[in-house]
Amino acid sequence: MIFRIPIDRINWTTSAFLIGTFVLTLTAVPLYLWHFGVDWFHFAVFAVLLVATGFSITLGYHRLFSHGTFRARLPVRLFTLIFGAAAFENSVLMWASDHRRHHKHVDHDEDPYDITKGFFHAHIGWLLFKLWPEPPFDNVADLKKDPLVMWQHRHIHLLAVLVSFVLPTLLGALWDGWIGALGGFLIGGVAKVVVLQHGTFLINSACHTIGRQPYSTRCSARDSFFMALFTLGEGYHNYHHEFQHDYRNGVKPWQWDPTKWLIWSFSKFGLTSGLRRARAELISSSEANVRNTVISEQVTSKAGKASMISQAKERRKKNRRFIFSLTPRH
């Protein structure tokens, strides 16, 4: 069977951007560093913009706008909308629509990044190829009423270019002329976008493939401390799918979830409020149900193995008796 790329379904603009920025990060960035050397300024800009944009996705796009796990004042909302645009992950309206559809239809055909279609599809394939038919914005009526969200949606491409590429380029130019401008564009702009995007994509792919399922086995979502380390706490995906309206992903006090700590810290200054939490007894009940299911399956498996061993022994006994009965007696 010959593999054929569905040319008519390729999303050319998105594919060119995703592949182009990735190739530039692997080629142009190392060449720049080799030729001009390492400058701490560019990596400082990279780190600051990565954190600002990353939190805008996890705190804003995800937990605030997609799930409504808390309320936020204007400064937080405006910041996450502006810097969230720099991730080049579309507007809040589109992002939330896809994400809500993912939760409603997880592991089924209507799930935009359905893991059952393969790791590549869940990671990036769903963006490279057009979905047929194009899903409607029929699950974000609340966001359509938000003037700030609609403002961002109308100007998403301009905001993305200005914040993600123009800003680090200008900062680099002020620091070191045209050489600094090029470094700012490549490191604080292009490389930052690639790192951030693939961190988000890994939640859709790796966190539905690798890790534990301590709260539910109803879908493929998994908890991964490793993934949480470089996604600002989004790696506890099994918990999130079971309790999607909780502002926390890492619900245990020791779990790495800087996004929940930031939301909680903002609440102490009146910038966020109405932080929603799943009831402790409900969380404990979910964990107990999973443990009981696992124990039951282990007992059933052991009983099945014991039964198979017993049946095998019985068959061997019968075979020995049969062979003995055929042996000539003198």
C-alpha positions as CSV (number, residue, x, y, z in Angstrom):
1,M,0.0,0.0,0.0
2,I,1.5,3.4,-1.1
3,F,1.2,6.3,1.5
4,R,-0.3,9.3,-0.2
5,I,-0.3,12.8,1.3
6,P,-3.8,14.4,0.9
7,I,-2.5,17.5,-1.0
8,D,-6.1,18.9,-1.2
9,R,-6.4,18.9,2.6
10,I,-3.1,20.6,3.5
11,N,-3.4,23.8,5.4
12,W,-0.7,25.6,3.5
13,T,-0.4,28.8,5.6
14,T,-0.3,27.0,9.0
15,S,2.0,24.2,7.7
16,A,4.4,26.7,6.2
17,F,4.6,28.7,9.5
18,L,5.0,25.6,11.7
19,I,7.6,23.9,9.5
20,G,9.4,27.1,8.6
21,T,9.9,28.3,12.2
22,F,11.0,24.8,13.3
23,V,13.6,24.7,10.5
24,L,14.8,28.2,11.3
25,T,15.2,27.2,15.0
26,L,17.3,24.1,14.0
27,T,19.5,25.9,11.4
28,A,19.5,29.7,11.6
29,V,19.7,30.0,15.4
30,P,22.8,27.7,15.8
31,L,24.4,29.5,12.8
32,Y,23.8,32.9,14.5
33,L,25.2,31.7,17.8
34,W,28.3,30.2,16.1
35,H,29.0,33.4,14.1
36,F,28.1,36.1,16.6
37,G,28.5,34.3,19.9
38,V,26.2,33.8,22.9
39,D,24.7,37.0,24.3
40,W,22.9,36.8,27.6
41,F,20.5,39.6,26.6
42,H,18.9,37.5,23.9
43,F,18.4,34.5,26.3
44,A,17.0,36.9,28.9
45,V,14.4,38.2,26.4
46,F,13.7,34.6,25.3
47,A,13.0,33.5,28.9
48,V,10.9,36.6,29.8
49,L,8.7,36.3,26.7
50,L,8.5,32.5,27.0
51,V,7.2,32.8,30.6
52,A,4.9,35.7,29.8
53,T,3.4,34.0,26.7
54,G,3.3,30.5,28.4
55,F,1.4,31.8,31.4
56,S,-1.0,33.6,29.0
57,I,-1.8,30.3,27.5
58,T,-2.0,28.2,30.6
59,L,-3.6,30.8,32.9
60,G,-5.6,32.8,30.3
61,Y,-6.4,30.8,27.2
62,H,-6.9,27.5,29.1
63,R,-8.0,27.9,32.7
64,L,-9.7,31.3,32.5
65,F,-11.3,31.5,29.1
66,S,-11.8,27.9,28.1
67,H,-12.9,26.5,31.4
68,G,-13.9,29.5,33.5
69,T,-12.1,28.1,36.6
70,F,-11.8,31.6,38.1
71,R,-12.6,35.3,37.3
72,A,-10.0,37.9,36.5
73,R,-9.8,41.6,36.5
74,L,-9.0,43.7,33.4
75,P,-5.2,43.8,33.8
76,V,-4.9,40.0,33.9
77,R,-7.4,39.5,31.0
78,L,-5.8,42.1,28.8
79,F,-2.3,40.8,29.5
80,T,-3.1,37.2,28.7
81,L,-5.0,38.2,25.5
82,I,-2.1,40.3,24.2
83,F,0.8,37.9,25.1
84,G,-1.3,34.8,24.4
85,A,-1.5,36.0,20.8
86,A,2.3,35.8,20.7
87,A,2.1,32.0,20.9
88,F,0.6,31.9,17.4
89,E,-2.0,29.4,18.6
90,N,-4.9,31.4,17.2
91,S,-7.3,33.6,19.1
92,V,-8.9,32.7,22.4
93,L,-12.2,32.2,20.6
94,M,-10.8,29.5,18.3
95,W,-8.5,28.0,20.9
96,A,-11.3,27.6,23.4
97,S,-13.7,26.3,20.9
98,D,-11.3,23.5,19.9
99,H,-10.4,22.8,23.5
100,R,-14.0,22.5,24.7
101,R,-14.7,20.2,21.8
102,H,-11.7,18.1,22.8
103,H,-13.1,17.7,26.3
104,K,-16.6,16.9,25.1
105,H,-15.5,14.3,22.5
106,V,-12.2,13.1,23.9
107,D,-10.8,10.0,22.1
108,H,-13.6,10.2,19.5
109,D,-13.7,11.4,15.9
110,E,-15.1,14.8,16.9
111,D,-12.1,15.4,19.1
112,P,-9.9,17.9,17.1
113,Y,-6.7,16.3,18.4
114,D,-7.9,12.7,18.9
115,I,-5.1,10.6,20.1
116,T,-6.7,7.4,18.7
117,K,-5.7,8.8,15.2
118,G,-2.0,8.6,16.2
119,F,0.6,10.5,18.2
120,F,1.5,12.7,15.1
121,H,-2.1,13.7,14.5
122,A,-2.7,14.7,18.1
123,H,0.6,16.6,18.3
124,I,0.6,18.6,15.1
125,G,-1.1,16.7,12.3
126,W,-4.5,18.1,13.1
127,L,-3.1,21.6,12.4
128,L,-1.3,20.7,9.2
129,F,-4.4,19.3,7.5
130,K,-7.8,20.9,7.3
131,L,-10.6,19.4,9.2
132,W,-13.6,18.4,7.1
133,P,-16.1,19.8,7.8
134,E,-14.7,22.8,9.5
135,P,-16.1,22.8,13.1
136,P,-18.4,25.8,13.9
137,F,-18.0,28.2,16.8
138,D,-21.1,26.8,18.5
139,N,-19.7,26.2,21.9
140,V,-18.2,29.7,22.8
141,A,-21.4,31.8,23.0
142,D,-20.1,33.2,26.4
143,L,-16.8,34.3,24.8
144,K,-18.6,35.9,21.9
145,K,-20.2,38.3,24.3
146,D,-16.8,39.4,25.7
147,P,-15.7,42.6,23.9
148,L,-12.0,42.0,24.8
149,V,-12.1,38.5,23.4
150,M,-13.7,39.7,20.2
151,W,-11.2,42.5,19.9
152,Q,-8.4,40.0,20.1
153,H,-10.1,37.7,17.6
154,R,-10.4,40.5,15.1
155,H,-6.7,41.6,15.4
156,I,-5.1,38.3,16.3
157,H,-2.6,38.2,13.5
158,L,-1.4,41.8,14.0
159,L,-1.0,41.2,17.7
160,A,0.9,38.0,17.2
161,V,3.4,39.5,14.8
162,L,3.9,42.7,16.9
163,V,4.4,40.9,20.3
164,S,6.1,37.8,19.2
165,F,8.5,39.1,16.4
166,V,8.6,42.9,16.3
167,L,9.0,43.3,20.1
168,P,12.1,41.1,20.5
169,T,13.6,42.5,17.3
170,L,13.3,46.1,18.5
171,L,14.7,45.2,21.9
172,G,17.6,43.5,20.2
173,A,18.2,46.5,17.9
174,L,18.3,48.8,20.9
175,W,20.8,46.5,22.5
176,D,23.2,45.8,19.7
177,G,22.1,47.3,16.4
178,W,21.3,45.1,13.4
179,I,23.2,42.1,14.9
180,G,21.1,42.4,18.1
181,A,17.9,42.8,16.0
182,L,18.6,39.6,14.1
183,G,19.4,37.8,17.4
184,G,16.2,39.1,18.9
185,F,14.1,38.0,16.0
186,L,15.7,34.5,15.9
187,I,16.0,33.7,19.6
188,G,13.4,35.8,21.3
189,G,11.0,35.5,18.4
190,V,11.2,32.3,16.3
191,A,12.8,29.9,18.8
192,K,10.5,31.0,21.6
193,V,7.4,30.3,19.4
194,V,8.7,26.8,18.5
195,V,9.5,25.9,22.1
196,L,6.2,27.2,23.4
197,Q,4.1,25.6,20.7
198,H,5.6,22.2,21.0
199,G,5.1,22.4,24.8
200,T,1.4,22.9,24.2
201,F,1.3,20.3,21.5
202,L,2.9,17.7,23.8
203,I,-0.1,18.1,26.2
204,N,-2.4,16.9,23.4
205,S,-0.1,14.0,22.4
206,A,2.3,12.9,25.2
207,C,-0.2,13.5,28.0
208,H,-2.6,11.2,26.2
209,T,0.0,8.5,25.8
210,I,2.5,8.5,28.7
211,G,1.9,8.7,32.4
212,R,-0.4,7.6,35.2
213,Q,-4.2,7.5,35.5
214,P,-4.8,8.0,39.2
215,Y,-8.3,9.7,38.9
216,S,-10.0,8.1,36.0
217,T,-9.5,5.5,33.3
218,R,-12.5,6.7,31.2
219,C,-10.3,8.4,28.7
220,S,-6.7,8.4,27.5
221,A,-5.5,11.5,29.5
222,R,-2.6,10.9,31.8
223,D,-0.7,12.6,34.6
224,S,3.0,13.3,33.9
225,F,5.3,15.2,36.4
226,F,7.9,15.3,33.6
227,M,5.5,17.1,31.3
228,A,4.4,19.4,34.0
229,L,8.0,20.6,34.5
230,F,8.2,22.5,31.2
231,T,4.5,23.3,30.6
232,L,3.9,25.4,33.7
233,G,2.0,22.7,35.4
234,E,-0.2,21.5,32.6
235,G,1.1,17.9,32.8
236,Y,-1.4,16.6,35.3
237,H,-3.8,15.9,32.5
238,N,-5.7,13.0,34.0
239,Y,-6.8,15.1,36.9
240,H,-7.7,18.0,34.5
241,H,-9.9,15.8,32.4
242,E,-11.7,14.5,35.4
243,F,-12.1,17.9,37.1
244,Q,-11.8,20.4,34.3
245,H,-13.4,23.2,36.2
246,D,-10.8,23.2,39.0
247,Y,-8.3,26.0,38.6
248,R,-5.6,23.6,39.7
249,N,-4.0,20.9,37.6
250,G,-1.5,19.7,40.1
251,V,-4.0,19.3,43.0
252,K,-1.5,18.0,45.5
253,P,0.5,20.6,47.5
254,W,3.8,19.2,46.3
255,Q,2.9,18.9,42.6
256,W,4.6,21.3,40.2
257,D,1.9,23.7,39.0
258,P,3.2,27.3,38.9
259,T,0.0,28.4,37.0
260,K,-2.2,27.5,40.0
261,W,0.2,29.3,42.4
262,L,0.1,32.4,40.2
263,I,-3.7,32.4,40.1
264,W,-3.8,32.0,43.8
265,S,-1.2,34.7,44.3
266,F,-3.2,37.1,42.1
267,S,-6.3,36.4,44.2
268,K,-4.5,37.8,47.3
269,F,-4.1,41.1,45.4
270,G,-7.7,41.2,44.1
271,L,-6.7,40.5,40.5
272,T,-8.5,37.1,40.4
273,S,-11.5,35.8,42.3
274,G,-14.0,32.9,42.4
275,L,-11.3,30.2,42.3
276,R,-13.1,27.0,41.7
277,R,-12.0,23.7,43.3
278,A,-13.2,20.2,43.1
279,R,-14.4,18.9,46.5
280,A,-11.8,17.0,48.4
281,E,-14.1,14.0,49.0
282,L,-14.9,13.8,45.3
283,I,-11.2,13.7,44.5
284,S,-10.5,11.0,47.1
285,S,-13.5,9.0,45.8
286,S,-12.1,9.1,42.3
287,E,-8.7,7.9,43.4
288,A,-10.3,5.1,45.5
289,N,-12.4,4.0,42.6
290,V,-9.4,3.7,40.3
291,R,-7.4,1.8,43.0
292,N,-10.3,-0.6,43.5
293,T,-10.6,-1.1,39.8
294,V,-6.9,-1.8,39.5
295,I,-7.0,-4.3,42.5
296,S,-10.0,-6.0,41.0
297,E,-8.3,-6.4,37.7
298,Q,-5.2,-7.8,39.3
299,V,-7.2,-10.3,41.3
300,T,-9.1,-11.3,38.2
301,S,-5.9,-11.6,36.3
302,K,-4.3,-13.7,39.1
303,A,-7.4,-15.9,39.3
304,G,-7.3,-16.3,35.5
305,K,-3.7,-17.3,35.6
306,A,-4.3,-19.7,38.4
307,S,-7.2,-21.3,36.5
308,M,-5.1,-21.6,33.4
309,I,-2.3,-23.3,35.4
310,S,-4.8,-25.6,37.0
311,Q,-6.3,-26.5,33.6
312,A,-2.8,-27.1,32.2
313,K,-1.9,-29.4,35.1
314,E,-5.1,-31.3,34.6
315,R,-4.5,-31.7,30.9
316,R,-1.0,-33.1,31.7
317,K,-2.4,-35.6,34.1
318,K,-5.0,-36.7,31.5
319,N,-2.2,-37.0,28.9
320,R,-0.1,-39.1,31.3
321,R,-3.0,-41.4,32.1
322,F,-3.8,-41.8,28.4
323,I,-0.2,-42.6,27.5
324,F,0.0,-45.1,30.4
325,S,-3.2,-46.8,29.2
326,L,-1.6,-47.2,25.7
327,T,1.6,-48.7,27.1
328,P,1.6,-52.6,26.6
329,R,1.6,-54.5,29.9
330,H,3.6,-57.8,30.1
